[in-house]
Amino acid sequence: MKAEIHPVYATATVICACGNTFQTRSTQHEIHLDICAACHPFYTGKQKLIDTAGRVERFRQKYATKASN
């Protein structure tokens, strides 16, 4: 490797929007995330639907299967 051309690779703090923090290594000192393994639905098993202006409910009503009489 050539000397003095590579960035400093040091310990970085990762901060998630849910409040979870952990340490990793990066060229940045601090990394901000919107979602991490502690709050991601795939890892937690919980599904979060963010309903903006009732769009999810309108979708469910529009494509709901009709009950047969």
C-alpha positions as CSV (number, residue, x, y, z in Angstrom):
1,M,0.0,0.0,0.0
2,K,1.1,3.5,-0.7
3,A,1.8,5.6,2.4
4,E,-0.4,8.6,3.3
5,I,-3.1,8.2,0.7
6,H,-5.6,6.1,2.6
7,P,-8.2,7.6,5.0
8,V,-8.0,6.9,8.8
9,Y,-10.0,3.7,9.6
10,A,-11.1,4.1,13.2
11,T,-13.9,3.2,15.6
12,A,-17.3,4.7,14.8
13,T,-20.5,5.1,16.7
14,V,-23.7,4.0,14.8
15,I,-26.9,5.7,16.0
16,C,-30.3,4.5,15.0
17,A,-33.5,6.5,15.0
18,C,-35.0,4.1,17.5
19,G,-32.2,5.0,20.0
20,N,-30.1,1.9,19.6
21,T,-26.3,2.6,19.4
22,F,-23.3,0.3,18.7
23,Q,-19.7,0.5,17.8
24,T,-18.1,-0.5,14.4
25,R,-15.2,0.6,12.3
26,S,-15.4,3.2,9.5
27,T,-13.8,6.2,8.0
28,Q,-16.6,8.4,9.6
29,H,-16.7,9.1,13.3
30,E,-20.5,8.9,13.6
31,I,-23.1,7.2,11.4
32,H,-26.9,7.9,11.7
33,L,-29.4,5.2,10.6
34,D,-33.2,5.2,10.1
35,I,-33.6,1.5,10.8
36,C,-31.3,-1.1,12.4
37,A,-31.4,-4.8,13.3
38,A,-33.0,-3.9,16.7
39,C,-36.0,-2.3,15.1
40,H,-36.2,-3.9,11.6
41,P,-39.4,-6.0,11.1
42,F,-37.4,-8.9,9.5
43,Y,-35.3,-9.3,12.7
44,T,-37.9,-8.4,15.3
45,G,-40.9,-10.3,13.8
46,K,-43.1,-7.3,14.3
47,Q,-44.6,-5.5,11.3
48,K,-45.1,-1.8,11.5
49,L,-47.4,-0.1,9.0
50,I,-47.0,3.6,8.7
51,D,-50.4,4.8,7.6
52,T,-50.3,8.2,5.8
53,A,-53.7,9.7,5.3
54,G,-55.5,6.3,5.6
55,R,-53.8,4.9,2.5
56,V,-53.4,1.4,4.1
57,E,-57.0,1.2,5.1
58,R,-58.2,2.4,1.7
59,F,-56.0,-0.3,0.1
60,R,-57.4,-3.0,2.3
61,Q,-61.0,-1.9,1.6
62,K,-60.4,-1.7,-2.1
63,Y,-58.8,-5.2,-2.4
64,A,-60.6,-7.0,0.4
65,T,-62.2,-10.3,-0.7
66,K,-66.0,-10.2,-0.6
67,A,-67.6,-12.6,1.9
68,S,-69.9,-15.0,0.1
69,N,-73.5,-15.2,1.3
